[in-house]
Amino acid sequence: MSRTETRQGGGTSPYVVVENGSQAARAALLAAGQACTGYATTSSLVCSAPCGAWWIYNITVSATCTH
């Protein structure tokens, strides 16, 4: 069964935000007590500070999960 979780994250660099958001979304997928494979991650910028000191992204992780 295909499942998707989205988390929003903020931080001082896009890389850190996407990495942390991906971990949170994967944890949410696994919290349902399922085994998941075939992870795919996408991210979209929500906003950033004018000087680039802070970034906010929506991070979505999809996977095929079994019970």
N, CA, C and O atoms as a Tripos MOL2 file, in Angstrom:
@<TRIPOS>MOLECULE
protein
  268   267    67     0     0
PROTEIN
NO_CHARGES

@<TRIPOS>ATOM
      1 N           0.8490   -1.1620    0.0000 N.3       1 MET1
      2 CA          0.0000    0.0000    0.0000 C.3       1 MET1
      3 C           0.9000    1.2320    0.0000 C.2       1 MET1
      4 O           1.8720    1.2980    0.7530 O.2       1 MET1
      5 N           0.5800    2.1880   -0.8300 N.am      2 SER2
      6 CA          1.3470    3.4180   -0.9060 C.3       2 SER2
      7 C           0.9120    4.3740    0.1970 C.2       2 SER2
      8 O          -0.2800    4.6000    0.4080 O.2       2 SER2
      9 N           1.9020    4.9330    0.8970 N.am      3 ARG3
     10 CA          1.6200    5.8990    1.9630 C.3       3 ARG3
     11 C           2.4640    7.1350    1.7500 C.2       3 ARG3
     12 O           3.5460    7.0780    1.1670 O.2       3 ARG3
     13 N           1.9460    8.2660    2.2360 N.am      4 THR4
     14 CA          2.6450    9.5360    2.1160 C.3       4 THR4
     15 C           2.4880   10.3250    3.4070 C.2       4 THR4
     16 O           1.4050   10.3720    3.9900 O.2       4 THR4
     17 N           3.5700   10.9390    3.8450 N.am      5 GLU5
     18 CA          3.5560   11.8210    5.0110 C.3       5 GLU5
     19 C           4.2760   13.1100    4.6440 C.2       5 GLU5
     20 O           5.2880   13.0870    3.9430 O.2       5 GLU5
     21 N           3.7510   14.2340    5.1220 N.am      6 THR6
     22 CA          4.3820   15.5320    4.8890 C.3       6 THR6
     23 C           4.6540   16.1940    6.2220 C.2       6 THR6
     24 O           3.8100   16.2030    7.1170 O.2       6 THR6
     25 N           5.8550   16.7490    6.3380 N.am      7 ARG7
     26 CA          6.2340   17.5000    7.5240 C.3       7 ARG7
     27 C           6.8160   18.8380    7.0750 C.2       7 ARG7
     28 O           7.4170   18.9350    6.0050 O.2       7 ARG7
     29 N           6.6360   19.8530    7.8910 N.am      8 GLN8
     30 CA          7.2060   21.1630    7.6010 C.3       8 GLN8
     31 C           8.3680   21.3880    8.5480 C.2       8 GLN8
     32 O           8.2780   21.1080    9.7440 O.2       8 GLN8
     33 N           9.4600   21.8990    7.9980 N.am      9 GLY9
     34 CA         10.6250   22.1370    8.8310 C.3       9 GLY9
     35 C          11.2440   23.4820    8.5320 C.2       9 GLY9
     36 O          11.0680   24.0370    7.4470 O.2       9 GLY9
     37 N          11.9710   24.0000    9.5050 N.am     10 GLY10
     38 CA         12.6710   25.2570    9.3500 C.3      10 GLY10
     39 C          14.1000   25.1230    9.8300 C.2      10 GLY10
     40 O          14.3970   24.2880   10.6840 O.2      10 GLY10
     41 N          14.9870   25.9410    9.2840 N.am     11 GLY11
     42 CA         16.3720   25.8920    9.7030 C.3      11 GLY11
     43 C          17.2250   26.9010    8.9700 C.2      11 GLY11
     44 O          16.7340   27.7010    8.1730 O.2      11 GLY11
     45 N          18.5130   26.8470    9.2560 N.am     12 THR12
     46 CA         19.4420   27.8350    8.7220 C.3      12 THR12
     47 C          19.9830   27.4960    7.3400 C.2      12 THR12
     48 O          20.6610   28.3210    6.7270 O.2      12 THR12
     49 N          19.6980   26.2980    6.8390 N.am     13 SER13
     50 CA         20.1030   25.9520    5.4730 C.3      13 SER13
     51 C          19.0820   24.9970    4.8750 C.2      13 SER13
     52 O          18.5020   24.1810    5.5900 O.2      13 SER13
     53 N          18.8580   25.0930    3.5710 N.am     14 PRO14
     54 CA         17.9040   24.1840    2.9350 C.3      14 PRO14
     55 C          18.2590   22.7120    3.1440 C.2      14 PRO14
     56 O          17.3690   21.8840    3.3390 O.2      14 PRO14
     57 N          19.5470   22.3820    3.1060 N.am     15 TYR15
     58 CA         19.9590   20.9920    3.2790 C.3      15 TYR15
     59 C          19.5250   20.4470    4.6350 C.2      15 TYR15
     60 O          18.9640   19.3540    4.7170 O.2      15 TYR15
     61 N          19.7810   21.2030    5.6920 N.am     16 VAL16
     62 CA         19.4270   20.7720    7.0480 C.3      16 VAL16
     63 C          17.9140   20.6240    7.1820 C.2      16 VAL16
     64 O          17.4350   19.6550    7.7710 O.2      16 VAL16
     65 N          17.1690   21.5690    6.6460 N.am     17 VAL17
     66 CA         15.7080   21.5270    6.7430 C.3      17 VAL17
     67 C          15.1590   20.2840    6.0550 C.2      17 VAL17
     68 O          14.3260   19.5750    6.6220 O.2      17 VAL17
     69 N          15.6230   20.0160    4.8340 N.am     18 VAL18
     70 CA         15.1170   18.8620    4.0910 C.3      18 VAL18
     71 C          15.5210   17.5590    4.7700 C.2      18 VAL18
     72 O          14.7220   16.6260    4.8410 O.2      18 VAL18
     73 N          16.7460   17.4870    5.2670 N.am     19 GLU19
     74 CA         17.1980   16.2720    5.9500 C.3      19 GLU19
     75 C          16.3710   15.9990    7.2100 C.2      19 GLU19
     76 O          15.9160   14.8750    7.4230 O.2      19 GLU19
     77 N          16.1800   17.0170    8.0350 N.am     20 ASN20
     78 CA         15.4000   16.8430    9.2650 C.3      20 ASN20
     79 C          13.9360   16.5500    8.9660 C.2      20 ASN20
     80 O          13.3260   15.7090    9.6270 O.2      20 ASN20
     81 N          13.3710   17.2280    7.9880 N.am     21 GLY21
     82 CA         11.9760   16.9830    7.6080 C.3      21 GLY21
     83 C          11.7740   15.5870    7.0590 C.2      21 GLY21
     84 O          10.7550   14.9490    7.3280 O.2      21 GLY21
     85 N          12.7460   15.1080    6.2880 N.am     22 SER22
     86 CA         12.6670   13.7510    5.7370 C.3      22 SER22
     87 C          12.6750   12.7160    6.8480 C.2      22 SER22
     88 O          11.9070   11.7540    6.8110 O.2      22 SER22
     89 N          13.5350   12.9070    7.8300 N.am     23 GLN23
     90 CA         13.5890   11.9770    8.9560 C.3      23 GLN23
     91 C          12.2710   11.9610    9.7200 C.2      23 GLN23
     92 O          11.7940   10.8970   10.1150 O.2      23 GLN23
     93 N          11.6820   13.1350    9.9300 N.am     24 ALA24
     94 CA         10.4110   13.2060   10.6490 C.3      24 ALA24
     95 C           9.2900   12.5390    9.8620 C.2      24 ALA24
     96 O           8.4520   11.8490   10.4430 O.2      24 ALA24
     97 N           9.2670   12.7340    8.5600 N.am     25 ALA25
     98 CA          8.2180   12.1210    7.7300 C.3      25 ALA25
     99 C           8.3880   10.6020    7.6770 C.2      25 ALA25
    100 O           7.4010    9.8690    7.7300 O.2      25 ALA25
    101 N           9.6270   10.1260    7.5710 N.am     26 ARG26
    102 CA          9.8590    8.6710    7.5810 C.3      26 ARG26
    103 C           9.4430    8.0610    8.9120 C.2      26 ARG26
    104 O           8.8600    6.9780    8.9510 O.2      26 ARG26
    105 N           9.7420    8.7510    9.9870 N.am     27 ALA27
    106 CA          9.3460    8.2520   11.3110 C.3      27 ALA27
    107 C           7.8280    8.1520   11.4110 C.2      27 ALA27
    108 O           7.3030    7.2120   12.0080 O.2      27 ALA27
    109 N           7.1270    9.1120   10.8330 N.am     28 ALA28
    110 CA          5.6650    9.0760   10.8600 C.3      28 ALA28
    111 C           5.1380    7.8940   10.0510 C.2      28 ALA28
    112 O           4.1490    7.2720   10.4390 O.2      28 ALA28
    113 N           5.7850    7.5790    8.9350 N.am     29 LEU29
    114 CA          5.3750    6.4080    8.1470 C.3      29 LEU29
    115 C           5.5550    5.1320    8.9570 C.2      29 LEU29
    116 O           4.6810    4.2650    8.9610 O.2      29 LEU29
    117 N           6.6730    5.0190    9.6310 N.am     30 LEU30
    118 CA          6.9730    3.7990   10.3840 C.3      30 LEU30
    119 C           6.2000    3.7070   11.6970 C.2      30 LEU30
    120 O           6.0660    2.6190   12.2560 O.2      30 LEU30
    121 N           5.6920    4.8250   12.1930 N.am     31 ALA31
    122 CA          4.9490    4.8280   13.4570 C.3      31 ALA31
    123 C           3.6720    4.0030   13.3720 C.2      31 ALA31
    124 O           3.1360    3.5670   14.3900 O.2      31 ALA31
    125 N           3.1980    3.7960   12.1710 N.am     32 ALA32
    126 CA          1.9870    2.9940   11.9880 C.3      32 ALA32
    127 C           2.2850    1.4980   12.1320 C.2      32 ALA32
    128 O           1.3830    0.6700   12.0040 O.2      32 ALA32
    129 N           3.5460    1.1560   12.3980 N.am     33 GLY33
    130 CA          3.9100   -0.2380   12.6100 C.3      33 GLY33
    131 C           4.0180   -1.0300   11.3360 C.2      33 GLY33
    132 O           3.7390   -2.2290   11.3210 O.2      33 GLY33
    133 N           4.4160   -0.3850   10.2740 N.am     34 GLN34
    134 CA          4.5170   -1.0530    8.9840 C.3      34 GLN34
    135 C           5.9550   -1.0820    8.5070 C.2      34 GLN34
    136 O           6.7820   -0.2850    8.9510 O.2      34 GLN34
    137 N           6.2520   -2.0060    7.5990 N.am     35 ALA35
    138 CA          7.5490   -2.0620    6.9430 C.3      35 ALA35
    139 C           7.4170   -1.3340    5.6100 C.2      35 ALA35
    140 O           6.5210   -1.6340    4.8230 O.2      35 ALA35
    141 N           8.3080   -0.3770    5.3570 N.am     36 CYS36
    142 CA          8.2100    0.4350    4.1430 C.3      36 CYS36
    143 C           9.4880    0.3310    3.3170 C.2      36 CYS36
    144 O          10.5860    0.2040    3.8590 O.2      36 CYS36
    145 N           9.3240    0.3870    2.0010 N.am     37 THR37
    146 CA         10.4520    0.3870    1.0700 C.3      37 THR37
    147 C          10.1630    1.3790   -0.0450 C.2      37 THR37
    148 O           9.0480    1.8870   -0.1660 O.2      37 THR37
    149 N          11.1690    1.6470   -0.8510 N.am     38 GLY38
    150 CA         10.9930    2.5040   -2.0180 C.3      38 GLY38
    151 C          10.6920    3.9470   -1.6590 C.2      38 GLY38
    152 O           9.8220    4.5740   -2.2640 O.2      38 GLY38
    153 N          11.4060    4.4750   -0.6830 N.am     39 TYR39
    154 CA         11.1710    5.8540   -0.2470 C.3      39 TYR39
    155 C          11.4750    6.8440   -1.3710 C.2      39 TYR39
    156 O          12.4640    6.7000   -2.0890 O.2      39 TYR39
    157 N          10.6180    7.8420   -1.5100 N.am     40 ALA40
    158 CA         10.8400    8.9560   -2.4300 C.3      40 ALA40
    159 C          10.5530   10.2390   -1.6600 C.2      40 ALA40
    160 O           9.5280   10.3530   -0.9880 O.2      40 ALA40
    161 N          11.4630   11.1990   -1.7630 N.am     41 THR41
    162 CA         11.3310   12.4480   -1.0100 C.3      41 THR41
    163 C          11.2360   13.6270   -1.9690 C.2      41 THR41
    164 O          12.0150   13.7380   -2.9160 O.2      41 THR41
    165 N          10.2760   14.5020   -1.7130 N.am     42 THR42
    166 CA         10.1700   15.7550   -2.4480 C.3      42 THR42
    167 C          10.0790   16.8860   -1.4390 C.2      42 THR42
    168 O           9.6270   16.6970   -0.3100 O.2      42 THR42
    169 N          10.5110   18.0540   -1.8600 N.am     43 SER43
    170 CA         10.4490   19.2150   -0.9660 C.3      43 SER43
    171 C          10.0180   20.4330   -1.7650 C.2      43 SER43
    172 O          10.2890   20.5430   -2.9600 O.2      43 SER43
    173 N           9.3410   21.3450   -1.0780 N.am     44 SER44
    174 CA          8.9410   22.5930   -1.7060 C.3      44 SER44
    175 C           9.1580   23.7350   -0.7240 C.2      44 SER44
    176 O           8.8010   23.6470    0.4510 O.2      44 SER44
    177 N           9.7410   24.7860   -1.2260 N.am     45 LEU45
    178 CA         10.0370   25.9540   -0.4090 C.3      45 LEU45
    179 C           8.7430   26.6610   -0.0370 C.2      45 LEU45
    180 O           7.9240   26.9670   -0.9040 O.2      45 LEU45
    181 N           8.5620   26.9180    1.2430 N.am     46 VAL46
    182 CA          7.4190   27.6850    1.7170 C.3      46 VAL46
    183 C           7.8090   29.1520    1.7770 C.2      46 VAL46
    184 O           7.1190   30.0040    1.2180 O.2      46 VAL46
    185 N           8.9250   29.4520    2.4600 N.am     47 CYS47
    186 CA          9.4310   30.8240    2.4960 C.3      47 CYS47
    187 C          10.8520   30.8230    3.0400 C.2      47 CYS47
    188 O          11.3150   29.8390    3.6170 O.2      47 CYS47
    189 N          11.5320   31.9490    2.8430 N.am     48 SER48
    190 CA         12.8600   32.1220    3.4130 C.3      48 SER48
    191 C          13.0060   33.5700    3.8460 C.2      48 SER48
    192 O          12.3450   34.4670    3.3230 O.2      48 SER48
    193 N          13.8840   33.7720    4.8090 N.am     49 ALA49
    194 CA         14.1640   35.1280    5.2700 C.3      49 ALA49
    195 C          14.8580   35.8920    4.1370 C.2      49 ALA49
    196 O          15.5620   35.2840    3.3310 O.2      49 ALA49
    197 N          14.6730   37.1990    4.0640 N.am     50 PRO50
    198 CA         15.2690   37.9750    2.9730 C.3      50 PRO50
    199 C          16.7760   37.7900    2.8350 C.2      50 PRO50
    200 O          17.2930   37.8150    1.7180 O.2      50 PRO50
    201 N          17.4810   37.6090    3.9250 N.am     51 CYS51
    202 CA         18.9330   37.4520    3.8440 C.3      51 CYS51
    203 C          19.3520   35.9900    3.7050 C.2      51 CYS51
    204 O          20.5470   35.6950    3.6630 O.2      51 CYS51
    205 N          18.3940   35.0760    3.6320 N.am     52 GLY52
    206 CA         18.7120   33.6520    3.5060 C.3      52 GLY52
    207 C          19.1710   33.0180    4.8050 C.2      52 GLY52
    208 O          19.7870   31.9520    4.7920 O.2      52 GLY52
    209 N          18.8760   33.6640    5.9300 N.am     53 ALA53
    210 CA         19.3100   33.1290    7.2240 C.3      53 ALA53
    211 C          18.3670   32.0580    7.7580 C.2      53 ALA53
    212 O          18.7450   31.3240    8.6700 O.2      53 ALA53
    213 N          17.1570   31.9450    7.2240 N.am     54 TRP54
    214 CA         16.1800   30.9580    7.7090 C.3      54 TRP54
    215 C          15.3360   30.4790    6.5510 C.2      54 TRP54
    216 O          14.9230   31.2730    5.7060 O.2      54 TRP54
    217 N          15.0790   29.1840    6.5080 N.am     55 TRP55
    218 CA         14.3300   28.5600    5.4210 C.3      55 TRP55
    219 C          13.2110   27.7160    6.0070 C.2      55 TRP55
    220 O          13.3680   27.1230    7.0740 O.2      55 TRP55
    221 N          12.0790   27.6590    5.3100 N.am     56 ILE56
    222 CA         10.9770   26.7830    5.6930 C.3      56 ILE56
    223 C          10.5530   25.9980    4.4460 C.2      56 ILE56
    224 O          10.2780   26.5680    3.3910 O.2      56 ILE56
    225 N          10.5100   24.6970    4.6030 N.am     57 TYR57
    226 CA         10.1410   23.8000    3.5030 C.3      57 TYR57
    227 C           9.0370   22.8460    3.9580 C.2      57 TYR57
    228 O           8.9360   22.5160    5.1400 O.2      57 TYR57
    229 N           8.2180   22.4100    3.0110 N.am     58 ASN58
    230 CA          7.3470   21.2540    3.1940 C.3      58 ASN58
    231 C           8.0930   20.0710    2.5900 C.2      58 ASN58
    232 O           8.5270   20.1330    1.4400 O.2      58 ASN58
    233 N           8.2430   18.9980    3.3550 N.am     59 ILE59
    234 CA          8.9440   17.8130    2.8910 C.3      59 ILE59
    235 C           7.9600   16.6480    2.8980 C.2      59 ILE59
    236 O           7.3420   16.3420    3.9180 O.2      59 ILE59
    237 N           7.8280   16.0060    1.7390 N.am     60 THR60
    238 CA          6.9090   14.8790    1.5960 C.3      60 THR60
    239 C           7.6980   13.6210    1.2920 C.2      60 THR60
    240 O           8.5500   13.6040    0.4040 O.2      60 THR60
    241 N           7.4020   12.5630    2.0450 N.am     61 VAL61
    242 CA          8.0240   11.2660    1.8240 C.3      61 VAL61
    243 C           6.9430   10.2700    1.4780 C.2      61 VAL61
    244 O           5.9440   10.1480    2.1860 O.2      61 VAL61
    245 N           7.1510    9.5510    0.3740 N.am     62 SER62
    246 CA          6.2290    8.5000   -0.0610 C.3      62 SER62
    247 C           6.9700    7.1610   -0.0170 C.2      62 SER62
    248 O           8.1830    7.1020   -0.2160 O.2      62 SER62
    249 N           6.2310    6.1080    0.2440 N.am     63 ALA63
    250 CA          6.8350    4.7700    0.2780 C.3      63 ALA63
    251 C           5.7460    3.7260    0.0710 C.2      63 ALA63
    252 O           4.5570    4.0000    0.2330 O.2      63 ALA63
    253 N           6.1750    2.5450   -0.2850 N.am     64 THR64
    254 CA          5.2740    1.4040   -0.3570 C.3      64 THR64
    255 C           5.4150    0.6460    0.9510 C.2      64 THR64
    256 O           6.5080    0.2030    1.3040 O.2      64 THR64
    257 N           4.3030    0.4940    1.6740 N.am     65 CYS65
    258 CA          4.3330   -0.0970    3.0050 C.3      65 CYS65
    259 C           3.4540   -1.3340    3.0760 C.2      65 CYS65
    260 O           2.4280   -1.4320    2.4040 O.2      65 CYS65
    261 N           3.8830   -2.2780    3.9080 N.am     66 THR66
    262 CA          3.1090   -3.4900    4.1530 C.3      66 THR66
    263 C           2.8630   -3.6290    5.6500 C.2      66 THR66
    264 O           3.5670   -3.0260    6.4600 O.2      66 THR66
    265 N           1.8810   -4.4100    6.0050 N.am     67 HIS67
    266 CA          1.5730   -4.6300    7.4210 C.3      67 HIS67
    267 C           2.4380   -5.7240    7.9810 C.2      67 HIS67
    268 O           2.3280   -6.0560    9.1610 O.2      67 HIS67
@<TRIPOS>BOND
     1     1     2 1
     2     2     3 1
     3     3     4 2
     4     3     5 am
     5     5     6 1
     6     6     7 1
     7     7     8 2
     8     7     9 am
     9     9    10 1
    10    10    11 1
    11    11    12 2
    12    11    13 am
    13    13    14 1
    14    14    15 1
    15    15    16 2
    16    15    17 am
    17    17    18 1
    18    18    19 1
    19    19    20 2
    20    19    21 am
    21    21    22 1
    22    22    23 1
    23    23    24 2
    24    23    25 am
    25    25    26 1
    26    26    27 1
    27    27    28 2
    28    27    29 am
    29    29    30 1
    30    30    31 1
    31    31    32 2
    32    31    33 am
    33    33    34 1
    34    34    35 1
    35    35    36 2
    36    35    37 am
    37    37    38 1
    38    38    39 1
    39    39    40 2
    40    39    41 am
    41    41    42 1
    42    42    43 1
    43    43    44 2
    44    43    45 am
    45    45    46 1
    46    46    47 1
    47    47    48 2
    48    47    49 am
    49    49    50 1
    50    50    51 1
    51    51    52 2
    52    51    53 am
    53    53    54 1
    54    54    55 1
    55    55    56 2
    56    55    57 am
    57    57    58 1
    58    58    59 1
    59    59    60 2
    60    59    61 am
    61    61    62 1
    62    62    63 1
    63    63    64 2
    64    63    65 am
    65    65    66 1
    66    66    67 1
    67    67    68 2
    68    67    69 am
    69    69    70 1
    70    70    71 1
    71    71    72 2
    72    71    73 am
    73    73    74 1
    74    74    75 1
    75    75    76 2
    76    75    77 am
    77    77    78 1
    78    78    79 1
    79    79    80 2
    80    79    81 am
    81    81    82 1
    82    82    83 1
    83    83    84 2
    84    83    85 am
    85    85    86 1
    86    86    87 1
    87    87    88 2
    88    87    89 am
    89    89    90 1
    90    90    91 1
    91    91    92 2
    92    91    93 am
    93    93    94 1
    94    94    95 1
    95    95    96 2
    96    95    97 am
    97    97    98 1
    98    98    99 1
    99    99   100 2
   100    99   101 am
   101   101   102 1
   102   102   103 1
   103   103   104 2
   104   103   105 am
   105   105   106 1
   106   106   107 1
   107   107   108 2
   108   107   109 am
   109   109   110 1
   110   110   111 1
   111   111   112 2
   112   111   113 am
   113   113   114 1
   114   114   115 1
   115   115   116 2
   116   115   117 am
   117   117   118 1
   118   118   119 1
   119   119   120 2
   120   119   121 am
   121   121   122 1
   122   122   123 1
   123   123   124 2
   124   123   125 am
   125   125   126 1
   126   126   127 1
   127   127   128 2
   128   127   129 am
   129   129   130 1
   130   130   131 1
   131   131   132 2
   132   131   133 am
   133   133   134 1
   134   134   135 1
   135   135   136 2
   136   135   137 am
   137   137   138 1
   138   138   139 1
   139   139   140 2
   140   139   141 am
   141   141   142 1
   142   142   143 1
   143   143   144 2
   144   143   145 am
   145   145   146 1
   146   146   147 1
   147   147   148 2
   148   147   149 am
   149   149   150 1
   150   150   151 1
   151   151   152 2
   152   151   153 am
   153   153   154 1
   154   154   155 1
   155   155   156 2
   156   155   157 am
   157   157   158 1
   158   158   159 1
   159   159   160 2
   160   159   161 am
   161   161   162 1
   162   162   163 1
   163   163   164 2
   164   163   165 am
   165   165   166 1
   166   166   167 1
   167   167   168 2
   168   167   169 am
   169   169   170 1
   170   170   171 1
   171   171   172 2
   172   171   173 am
   173   173   174 1
   174   174   175 1
   175   175   176 2
   176   175   177 am
   177   177   178 1
   178   178   179 1
   179   179   180 2
   180   179   181 am
   181   181   182 1
   182   182   183 1
   183   183   184 2
   184   183   185 am
   185   185   186 1
   186   186   187 1
   187   187   188 2
   188   187   189 am
   189   189   190 1
   190   190   191 1
   191   191   192 2
   192   191   193 am
   193   193   194 1
   194   194   195 1
   195   195   196 2
   196   195   197 am
   197   197   198 1
   198   198   199 1
   199   199   200 2
   200   199   201 am
   201   201   202 1
   202   202   203 1
   203   203   204 2
   204   203   205 am
   205   205   206 1
   206   206   207 1
   207   207   208 2
   208   207   209 am
   209   209   210 1
   210   210   211 1
   211   211   212 2
   212   211   213 am
   213   213   214 1
   214   214   215 1
   215   215   216 2
   216   215   217 am
   217   217   218 1
   218   218   219 1
   219   219   220 2
   220   219   221 am
   221   221   222 1
   222   222   223 1
   223   223   224 2
   224   223   225 am
   225   225   226 1
   226   226   227 1
   227   227   228 2
   228   227   229 am
   229   229   230 1
   230   230   231 1
   231   231   232 2
   232   231   233 am
   233   233   234 1
   234   234   235 1
   235   235   236 2
   236   235   237 am
   237   237   238 1
   238   238   239 1
   239   239   240 2
   240   239   241 am
   241   241   242 1
   242   242   243 1
   243   243   244 2
   244   243   245 am
   245   245   246 1
   246   246   247 1
   247   247   248 2
   248   247   249 am
   249   249   250 1
   250   250   251 1
   251   251   252 2
   252   251   253 am
   253   253   254 1
   254   254   255 1
   255   255   256 2
   256   255   257 am
   257   257   258 1
   258   258   259 1
   259   259   260 2
   260   259   261 am
   261   261   262 1
   262   262   263 1
   263   263   264 2
   264   263   265 am
   265   265   266 1
   266   266   267 1
   267   267   268 2
@<TRIPOS>SUBSTRUCTURE
     1 MET1         2 RESIDUE 1 A MET
     2 SER2         6 RESIDUE 1 A SER
     3 ARG3        10 RESIDUE 1 A ARG
     4 THR4        14 RESIDUE 1 A THR
     5 GLU5        18 RESIDUE 1 A GLU
     6 THR6        22 RESIDUE 1 A THR
     7 ARG7        26 RESIDUE 1 A ARG
     8 GLN8        30 RESIDUE 1 A GLN
     9 GLY9        34 RESIDUE 1 A GLY
    10 GLY10       38 RESIDUE 1 A GLY
    11 GLY11       42 RESIDUE 1 A GLY
    12 THR12       46 RESIDUE 1 A THR
    13 SER13       50 RESIDUE 1 A SER
    14 PRO14       54 RESIDUE 1 A PRO
    15 TYR15       58 RESIDUE 1 A TYR
    16 VAL16       62 RESIDUE 1 A VAL
    17 VAL17       66 RESIDUE 1 A VAL
    18 VAL18       70 RESIDUE 1 A VAL
    19 GLU19       74 RESIDUE 1 A GLU
    20 ASN20       78 RESIDUE 1 A ASN
    21 GLY21       82 RESIDUE 1 A GLY
    22 SER22       86 RESIDUE 1 A SER
    23 GLN23       90 RESIDUE 1 A GLN
    24 ALA24       94 RESIDUE 1 A ALA
    25 ALA25       98 RESIDUE 1 A ALA
    26 ARG26      102 RESIDUE 1 A ARG
    27 ALA27      106 RESIDUE 1 A ALA
    28 ALA28      110 RESIDUE 1 A ALA
    29 LEU29      114 RESIDUE 1 A LEU
    30 LEU30      118 RESIDUE 1 A LEU
    31 ALA31      122 RESIDUE 1 A ALA
    32 ALA32      126 RESIDUE 1 A ALA
    33 GLY33      130 RESIDUE 1 A GLY
    34 GLN34      134 RESIDUE 1 A GLN
    35 ALA35      138 RESIDUE 1 A ALA
    36 CYS36      142 RESIDUE 1 A CYS
    37 THR37      146 RESIDUE 1 A THR
    38 GLY38      150 RESIDUE 1 A GLY
    39 TYR39      154 RESIDUE 1 A TYR
    40 ALA40      158 RESIDUE 1 A ALA
    41 THR41      162 RESIDUE 1 A THR
    42 THR42      166 RESIDUE 1 A THR
    43 SER43      170 RESIDUE 1 A SER
    44 SER44      174 RESIDUE 1 A SER
    45 LEU45      178 RESIDUE 1 A LEU
    46 VAL46      182 RESIDUE 1 A VAL
    47 CYS47      186 RESIDUE 1 A CYS
    48 SER48      190 RESIDUE 1 A SER
    49 ALA49      194 RESIDUE 1 A ALA
    50 PRO50      198 RESIDUE 1 A PRO
    51 CYS51      202 RESIDUE 1 A CYS
    52 GLY52      206 RESIDUE 1 A GLY
    53 ALA53      210 RESIDUE 1 A ALA
    54 TRP54      214 RESIDUE 1 A TRP
    55 TRP55      218 RESIDUE 1 A TRP
    56 ILE56      222 RESIDUE 1 A ILE
    57 TYR57      226 RESIDUE 1 A TYR
    58 ASN58      230 RESIDUE 1 A ASN
    59 ILE59      234 RESIDUE 1 A ILE
    60 THR60      238 RESIDUE 1 A THR
    61 VAL61      242 RESIDUE 1 A VAL
    62 SER62      246 RESIDUE 1 A SER
    63 ALA63      250 RESIDUE 1 A ALA
    64 THR64      254 RESIDUE 1 A THR
    65 CYS65      258 RESIDUE 1 A CYS
    66 THR66      262 RESIDUE 1 A THR
    67 HIS67      266 RESIDUE 1 A HIS
